[in-house]
Amino acid sequence: MSADAVDASSVDTAGPSCARATLARLLERAREFYFAPGPPMRLDILPVDAPQDAGRLQFGATLEWQAGDAAAPPALAAKLAATLELTTAGLRWLLAHPTAIDLRNPELGAACAGRLALRGAPLVAELWLQLLKRPTPADAAALALACAQAPVRPRAGDLEGGAEDADGANLERAVLQAIARRSPRRLRRAVALDRVDCRGLRAAVPAGGYSGGALAPAALVRAIDWPALPPQAFSGAQVWAGDGGPGVLTRLHCDAQTSLLAHLEGRKQVLLVSPRLRDMLYVVEAYNSFQPCRVDARRPDLARHPRFAQAEVAQLELAPGDLLVIPTGWFHCVWADEPVVSVSRFVRDALVAAALPAALAG
């Protein structure tokens, strides 16, 4: 940090002029699990109500803060630079809510009173925010349990699917079995496509080309025949829609809850890796509800991430009507070469635990 930075531990970050001190504490947190992202990156941070405290984060071999004018001429290519504008209250919110950090979180938007804006490369701001995240004890425990209990590879036949999985009772039992066995399962023809209307979803995809987990419309969620699990076991639903292309849509990561992915349009490729192999995946230790990996699973740089060469991966293709069960802790990444639409929901394992023994006996 520059010489004119303040000692964060000696400053009241709830005071009227606290942007600088809050930024100092955020920098300390980001450095705790910092990793060099590869090519240098730059993030200018502008507290709109305290512009004198603006500065620049430089992502290189170390994470460095340069106090001063955040509007200074950039030294990096535009794709590796970004500017984040927010309020001092927004900075304080980031400091106080490490388990909920997300630019889309309405609480962060409310803290910024509408004065939240990101210009430039989103991945640069996402990296900084990722470094600020911390899991809840429950989420950390869920991933640790998955690492201890999951098989090294999916159960034989569970990714093949079958017509017998499509009716309601069998569907519920198949999902519960996947959760209990901690092994992914693909269920063919589990989604009644004649009831689902995806018109307008891809038309609403942002300029980046992929919706990336946008909130799913209630009518779309109701049109999908989800397994008959307790309603309170489900979280909100997200849409994953886009035109496809050469890049990865969702990088390798794992979730702290079981995910049900209902695939509606196009063909989507999914790569799966067991939680037991997490030491080969270069996981990011700073996370909250999902834990990303530094390695690019589709095109790994084995010079930087050599252990990934030892990871056993499973790859499958989702067709319209498929339902993929991804148990807690299983790492997965997704890509597509054509327009696709999927909807996902999380299932809280603890809220279906009572039904798991019966599902295994069935």
C-alpha positions in Angstrom: 0.0 0.0 0.0 1.2 3.5 -0.7 2.9 5.6 2.0 -0.1 7.9 2.5 -2.4 5.0 3.3 -3.9 4.8 6.8 -3.6 2.1 9.4 -7.0 0.4 9.0 -6.9 -1.1 12.5 -6.9 2.3 14.1 -9.8 3.8 12.1 -13.5 3.6 12.7 -14.9 2.4 9.4 -18.4 3.4 10.5 -17.4 7.1 10.7 -18.4 9.8 8.2 -15.1 9.7 6.2 -14.1 6.0 6.1 -13.7 5.0 2.5 -9.9 5.0 2.7 -9.8 2.9 5.9 -12.4 0.5 4.6 -10.4 0.0 1.4 -7.4 -0.7 3.5 -9.2 -3.5 5.4 -10.6 -4.9 2.2 -7.1 -5.0 0.8 -5.9 -6.9 3.8 -8.7 -9.5 3.3 -8.0 -9.8 -0.4 -4.3 -10.5 0.2 -5.1 -13.3 2.6 -5.8 -15.8 -0.2 -4.4 -13.9 -3.1 -3.1 -15.7 -6.2 -1.5 -14.2 -9.3 -4.2 -14.4 -12.1 -1.6 -14.8 -14.9 -1.5 -11.7 -17.0 -1.4 -8.4 -15.0 -4.8 -6.8 -14.4 -5.9 -3.4 -13.1 -9.0 -2.4 -11.1 -9.7 1.3 -10.4 -12.0 1.8 -7.4 -13.9 5.0 -7.2 -15.9 5.8 -4.0 -18.3 8.2 -5.7 -19.0 10.1 -2.4 -15.3 10.2 -1.5 -13.4 10.6 -4.8 -10.3 11.8 -2.9 -9.9 8.2 -1.6 -10.0 6.6 -5.1 -7.2 4.3 -6.1 -6.0 1.4 -8.3 -5.5 -2.2 -7.5 -2.7 -3.9 -9.5 -3.0 -7.6 -9.9 0.5 -9.0 -10.5 2.9 -11.3 -8.6 1.4 -9.5 -5.5 -1.7 -7.4 -5.0 -0.8 -3.7 -4.7 -2.8 -0.6 -4.0 -1.9 2.8 -5.6 -3.7 5.7 -4.0 -4.7 8.5 -6.3 -6.7 9.4 -9.3 -8.7 6.3 -10.5 -9.2 8.1 -13.8 -5.5 8.1 -14.6 -4.6 6.8 -18.1 -4.6 3.0 -18.1 -1.3 1.1 -18.5 -3.0 -2.2 -19.5 -5.1 -3.4 -22.4 -8.8 -2.7 -22.0 -9.7 -6.4 -21.6 -7.5 -6.5 -18.5 -8.8 -3.3 -16.9 -12.0 -2.1 -15.2 -13.4 0.7 -13.1 -15.8 0.0 -10.2 -17.8 2.9 -8.9 -19.7 2.6 -5.6 -20.4 4.4 -2.4 -18.6 4.3 0.9 -21.6 2.5 2.3 -21.2 -0.1 -0.4 -17.5 -0.6 0.6 -18.6 -1.0 4.2 -21.2 -3.6 3.1 -18.5 -5.6 1.3 -16.4 -5.6 4.4 -19.3 -6.7 6.6 -20.9 -9.4 4.4 -18.2 -11.7 3.1 -20.7 -14.6 2.8 -23.0 -12.7 0.5 -20.8 -10.8 -1.9 -22.1 -10.6 -5.4 -22.5 -7.6 -7.7 -26.1 -8.8 -8.3 -27.0 -8.8 -4.6 -29.8 -6.3 -4.1 -28.5 -5.5 -0.6 -25.2 -4.2 -2.2 -27.3 -2.2 -4.6 -29.3 -0.7 -1.8 -26.2 0.1 0.1 -25.0 2.0 -2.9 -28.3 3.8 -3.4 -28.2 3.1 -7.1 -24.7 4.4 -7.5 -23.0 1.1 -8.4 -21.4 0.8 -11.8 -18.8 -1.3 -13.5 -17.0 -0.3 -16.6 -14.5 -2.4 -18.5 -13.7 -6.1 -18.1 -16.1 -7.7 -15.6 -13.6 -10.5 -14.8 -11.2 -8.0 -13.1 -13.8 -6.8 -10.6 -15.0 -10.4 -10.2 -11.5 -11.5 -9.2 -11.3 -8.8 -6.5 -14.8 -9.6 -5.2 -13.9 -13.3 -5.2 -10.9 -12.6 -3.0 -13.1 -10.8 -0.5 -15.5 -13.8 -0.1 -15.6 -16.1 2.9 -17.9 -19.2 3.4 -20.3 -19.6 6.2 -19.3 -22.4 8.7 -22.2 -24.5 7.3 -21.0 -24.2 3.7 -17.4 -25.0 4.6 -18.6 -28.0 6.5 -20.8 -29.2 3.6 -17.8 -29.1 1.2 -15.6 -30.8 3.7 -18.1 -33.6 4.1 -18.5 -34.0 0.4 -14.7 -34.3 0.0 -14.7 -37.1 2.6 -17.7 -39.1 1.4 -18.0 -38.6 -2.4 -16.8 -41.4 -4.7 -13.7 -40.7 -6.9 -15.8 -41.1 -10.1 -19.6 -41.1 -10.8 -21.3 -44.4 -10.3 -21.4 -46.7 -13.3 -24.4 -46.0 -15.5 -25.6 -42.9 -13.5 -24.6 -40.6 -16.4 -26.3 -42.7 -19.0 -29.9 -42.0 -18.0 -33.0 -43.9 -19.1 -36.7 -43.6 -20.0 -37.6 -45.3 -16.6 -36.3 -42.1 -14.9 -39.0 -39.9 -16.4 -42.1 -40.5 -14.3 -42.6 -38.7 -11.0 -42.0 -41.4 -8.4 -38.9 -42.7 -10.1 -37.6 -39.1 -10.7 -37.9 -38.2 -7.0 -36.2 -41.5 -6.0 -33.4 -41.1 -8.5 -32.6 -37.5 -7.3 -32.6 -38.6 -3.6 -30.3 -41.6 -4.5 -27.9 -39.2 -6.2 -27.8 -37.0 -3.1 -27.4 -39.9 -0.8 -24.7 -41.6 -2.8 -23.0 -38.2 -3.5 -22.7 -39.2 -7.2 -24.0 -37.2 -10.2 -26.9 -38.5 -12.2 -28.3 -37.6 -15.6 -32.0 -38.3 -16.1 -33.3 -38.5 -19.6 -36.7 -37.0 -20.6 -37.3 -35.8 -17.1 -38.4 -32.3 -18.2 -41.8 -32.0 -20.0 -40.7 -29.7 -22.8 -44.3 -29.2 -24.2 -45.1 -27.2 -21.0 -42.0 -25.0 -21.2 -41.9 -21.7 -23.1 -38.4 -20.3 -23.5 -39.3 -17.5 -25.9 -37.6 -14.3 -25.1 -35.1 -15.8 -22.7 -32.1 -15.7 -25.0 -33.4 -12.4 -26.4 -32.9 -11.0 -22.9 -29.3 -12.3 -22.6 -26.9 -9.4 -21.8 -24.2 -8.1 -24.1 -21.7 -10.6 -22.6 -23.6 -13.4 -24.4 -24.7 -15.5 -21.4 -27.3 -14.9 -18.6 -24.9 -16.4 -16.1 -27.4 -17.3 -13.4 -30.0 -14.6 -13.8 -33.2 -15.0 -11.7 -35.6 -17.3 -13.5 -39.2 -16.0 -14.2 -41.7 -17.6 -11.9 -43.9 -18.9 -14.9 -40.9 -20.8 -16.3 -40.1 -22.4 -12.9 -43.7 -23.5 -12.5 -43.8 -25.0 -16.0 -41.0 -27.5 -15.1 -41.9 -30.7 -13.3 -39.3 -30.6 -10.5 -38.9 -33.7 -8.3 -41.6 -33.8 -5.5 -39.3 -32.8 -2.7 -40.3 -30.6 0.2 -40.9 -27.1 -1.1 -38.6 -25.6 1.6 -35.8 -27.8 0.3 -35.5 -25.7 -2.9 -33.8 -22.4 -3.3 -34.6 -19.8 -6.0 -34.2 -20.8 -9.7 -31.6 -19.3 -12.1 -31.6 -19.1 -15.9 -28.5 -20.1 -17.9 -29.1 -19.0 -21.5 -26.9 -17.8 -24.3 -25.9 -18.2 -27.9 -23.0 -20.5 -27.3 -19.6 -20.2 -28.9 -16.0 -21.1 -28.5 -15.5 -20.2 -24.8 -16.4 -21.8 -21.5 -19.8 -20.6 -20.2 -19.2 -21.5 -16.6 -15.7 -22.1 -15.3 -14.9 -25.1 -13.1 -16.4 -24.7 -9.6 -18.4 -26.5 -7.0 -21.5 -25.5 -5.0 -22.2 -25.9 -1.3 -25.6 -27.4 -2.1 -26.9 -30.0 -4.6 -27.8 -28.5 -7.9 -30.6 -29.7 -10.3 -30.0 -28.5 -13.8 -33.1 -28.8 -16.1 -31.9 -28.5 -19.7 -34.5 -27.0 -22.1 -32.9 -26.0 -25.5 -29.8 -26.8 -27.5 -26.9 -29.2 -26.5 -24.7 -28.4 -23.6 -21.4 -30.0 -22.6 -20.6 -30.6 -18.9 -17.4 -31.8 -17.3 -17.5 -33.2 -13.8 -14.8 -33.9 -11.2 -15.2 -35.5 -7.8 -14.7 -33.5 -4.6 -12.2 -36.2 -3.6 -9.8 -34.8 -6.3 -10.0 -31.1 -5.2 -6.2 -31.0 -4.5 -5.6 -31.4 -8.2 -8.0 -28.6 -9.2 -6.2 -25.5 -7.7 -9.3 -24.3 -5.8 -9.6 -20.7 -4.7 -9.7 -20.6 -0.9 -11.7 -17.4 -0.9 -15.3 -18.3 -1.7 -18.9 -18.2 -0.3 -21.7 -20.3 -1.8 -19.6 -21.6 -4.6 -15.9 -22.4 -4.8 -14.1 -21.7 -8.2 -10.9 -23.2 -9.4 -7.9 -21.4 -11.0 -7.3 -24.1 -13.6 -9.2 -23.9 -17.0 -10.6 -27.4 -17.1 -11.3 -27.3 -20.8 -8.0 -26.0 -21.9 -5.6 -26.5 -18.9 -2.2 -24.8 -18.8 -0.3 -27.8 -17.3 2.8 -25.7 -17.0 1.0 -23.6 -14.4 -1.4 -26.3 -13.1 0.4 -29.6 -13.5 -1.6 -31.6 -10.9 -4.7 -31.3 -13.1 -3.2 -33.8 -15.4 -3.9 -36.5 -12.7 -7.5 -35.5 -12.2 -10.1 -38.1 -13.5 -12.9 -36.2 -15.3 -16.2 -37.3 -16.6 -17.8 -35.5 -19.6 -21.4 -35.7 -20.8 -23.8 -33.9 -23.2 -27.1 -32.6 -22.0 -30.0 -32.7 -24.5 -33.3 -30.9 -24.2 -35.4 -32.6 -21.6 -32.5 -33.9 -19.5 -32.2 -33.2 -15.8 -28.7 -33.4 -14.3 -28.2 -33.9 -10.5 -24.9 -32.4 -9.3 -24.4 -33.4 -5.7 -22.9 -31.0 -3.2 -19.2 -30.4 -3.8 -18.9 -31.9 -7.3 -16.8 -29.6 -9.5 -18.3 -28.9 -12.9 -17.8 -26.6 -15.9 -20.1 -26.0 -18.8 -19.8 -24.9 -22.5 -21.9 -25.0 -25.6 -21.4 -24.5 -29.3 -25.0 -23.5 -30.1 -27.8 -21.6 -28.4 -28.8 -23.1 -25.1 -31.3 -22.6 -22.3 -31.2 -24.3 -18.9 -32.8 -23.6 -15.5 -31.1 -24.6 -12.2 -32.3 -24.9 -8.6 -30.4 -25.8 -5.5 -31.6 -28.4 -3.0 -30.7 -28.1 0.7 -29.4 -31.6 1.5 -30.3 -31.3 5.2 -34.0 -30.8 4.4 -34.3 -34.1 2.5 -32.0 -36.1 4.8 -34.9 -38.0 6.3 -35.9 -39.4 2.9 -32.4 -40.6 1.9 -32.3 -44.0 3.6 -35.6 -45.0 2.0 -34.4 -43.9 -1.4 -31.2 -46.1 -1.1 -33.4 -49.0 -0.1 -35.6 -48.6 -3.1 
